[in-house]
């Protein structure tokens, strides 16, 4: 009986999730997940730090393509054992991104994988040291699962790259984010 109920529930989800011509093309969404940051200066390594990341997105989708305005924020810890950067030890880094991404979807009935790339402005503020903002790029892949005409679940992995000038040092921030989210189509 459980097997029949499971199959029936799965078929119902497939039926409700099938794309429709009436579905909207404008969407708003929220996202959250983890961010793993790997900061580096020339010849100096930092401990990697993983933290919670959250954000919002708004986009327009047409056929296989989407353009999306994206924002996220994460608070990392930065730590280096290098004696020349003693002031940087155990500092919080407020890390933000605001930019535009494009997506290329590979439409399948319900599960729609996609590739994404974008450019935007990254801000890093190392507590009581310095802050900077600069343009950088990101690229990744994800999947969107349609749950009816107006609701979708998303999962996405992205690599972000930016160079910032913090305390007269050229800090490279490599960051990998893995986020899940919810999108509402209008």
C-alpha positions in Angstrom: 0.0 0.0 0.0 2.9 2.4 0.8 4.5 1.7 -2.5 1.2 2.6 -4.4 0.8 5.7 -2.4 4.4 6.8 -3.0 4.0 6.2 -6.8 0.7 8.1 -6.8 2.3 11.0 -4.9 5.2 11.1 -7.3 2.9 11.1 -10.3 0.9 13.9 -8.8 4.0 16.0 -8.3 5.0 15.3 -11.9 1.5 16.4 -13.1 1.4 19.6 -11.0 5.0 20.5 -11.9 4.6 20.2 -15.7 5.4 23.6 -17.3 2.6 25.6 -18.7 2.3 28.3 -21.3 0.5 30.4 -18.7 3.4 30.3 -16.2 5.0 33.7 -15.6 8.3 34.9 -16.9 9.2 37.3 -14.0 10.3 35.8 -10.8 11.4 36.7 -7.3 13.3 34.4 -5.0 15.2 33.8 -1.8 18.3 31.6 -1.3 20.5 30.3 1.4 23.3 27.9 1.8 27.0 27.7 2.5 30.0 29.8 1.3 33.5 28.5 1.4 36.0 31.3 1.1 39.7 30.9 0.2 41.5 34.3 0.5 45.1 34.7 -0.7 47.8 37.3 -0.9 51.0 36.8 -2.9 52.9 34.1 -1.0 50.6 34.1 2.0 47.9 31.6 2.7 44.9 31.9 4.9 42.8 29.3 6.6 39.7 28.4 4.6 36.4 29.4 6.2 32.9 28.0 5.6 29.9 30.0 6.7 26.2 30.5 6.1 25.2 32.7 3.1 21.8 34.2 2.3 20.4 36.4 -0.4 17.7 37.4 -2.8 17.2 37.3 -6.6 14.8 38.8 -9.2 14.8 37.8 -12.8 13.2 37.6 -16.2 13.0 34.3 -18.0 12.3 33.8 -21.7 12.4 30.4 -23.2 15.8 28.9 -22.4 17.4 32.1 -21.1 17.1 34.2 -17.9 18.7 37.4 -16.8 18.8 37.7 -13.0 19.7 40.4 -10.5 21.4 38.7 -7.6 22.4 39.7 -4.0 24.1 37.7 -1.3 25.8 38.3 2.0 28.2 36.1 4.1 30.2 36.8 7.2 33.5 34.9 7.0 36.4 34.7 9.5 39.9 35.5 8.1 43.0 34.1 9.8 46.6 33.9 8.8 49.6 32.5 10.7 51.9 34.9 8.9 53.6 37.3 11.4 53.5 40.2 9.0 49.7 40.1 9.1 49.2 39.8 12.8 46.5 42.5 12.7 44.5 40.4 10.4 44.2 37.4 12.7 40.7 36.4 13.9 38.9 39.1 12.0 35.4 39.0 10.6 34.9 39.7 6.9 31.5 41.0 5.8 31.4 39.7 2.2 28.6 41.0 -0.2 27.8 40.5 -3.9 25.4 42.5 -6.0 25.4 41.8 -9.7 23.7 40.4 -12.8 23.8 36.7 -13.9 22.6 35.1 -17.1 21.3 31.6 -17.2 21.0 29.0 -20.0 18.4 26.4 -19.2 18.2 22.9 -20.6 14.5 22.4 -20.3 13.2 19.0 -19.3 9.7 18.6 -18.0 10.1 19.3 -14.3 13.8 19.3 -13.6 15.6 22.0 -15.6 19.4 22.1 -15.3 21.2 25.3 -16.2 24.5 27.0 -16.5 25.0 30.5 -15.1 27.7 33.2 -15.4 27.7 36.8 -14.2 29.5 39.9 -13.2 29.0 42.2 -10.3 30.4 44.1 -7.4 31.9 42.4 -4.4 32.5 44.2 -1.2 34.7 42.9 1.6 35.0 44.7 4.9 37.6 43.3 7.3 36.6 44.4 10.8 38.7 47.3 12.0 41.2 46.9 9.1 39.9 48.2 5.8 37.2 47.6 3.1 37.1 47.7 -0.7 34.6 47.1 -3.5 35.5 45.9 -7.0 34.0 44.1 -9.9 34.4 40.4 -10.3 33.0 37.4 -12.1 31.2 34.2 -11.2 30.2 31.0 -13.0 28.3 27.9 -12.0 25.6 25.4 -12.6 22.3 24.6 -11.0 18.9 23.0 -11.3 15.4 24.3 -11.1 12.5 22.0 -10.1 9.1 23.3 -11.1 6.4 22.7 -8.5 3.3 24.0 -10.4 2.9 27.1 -12.5 4.3 29.6 -10.1 6.7 27.9 -7.7 10.1 26.5 -8.2 12.9 25.1 -6.0 16.5 25.8 -7.0 19.9 24.4 -6.1 23.0 26.1 -7.4 26.8 26.0 -7.1 28.9 28.9 -8.1 32.6 30.0 -8.0 33.2 33.7 -7.4 36.4 35.5 -8.1 37.4 39.1 -7.2 40.6 41.0 -6.3 40.4 43.7 -3.7 42.8 46.2 -2.2 42.6 45.8 1.6 45.1 47.7 3.7 47.3 48.4 0.6 47.4 44.6 -0.1 46.0 42.9 -3.2 43.7 40.3 -1.7 42.3 37.7 -4.0 39.0 36.2 -2.9 38.0 32.9 -4.3 34.7 31.8 -3.0 32.5 28.8 -3.7 28.8 29.0 -2.8 26.3 26.2 -2.7 22.8 27.5 -2.3 19.2 26.3 -2.3 16.2 28.5 -2.8 12.7 29.2 -3.7 11.4 31.2 -6.7 7.9 32.6 -7.2 6.9 33.2 -10.9 4.4 35.9 -11.8 
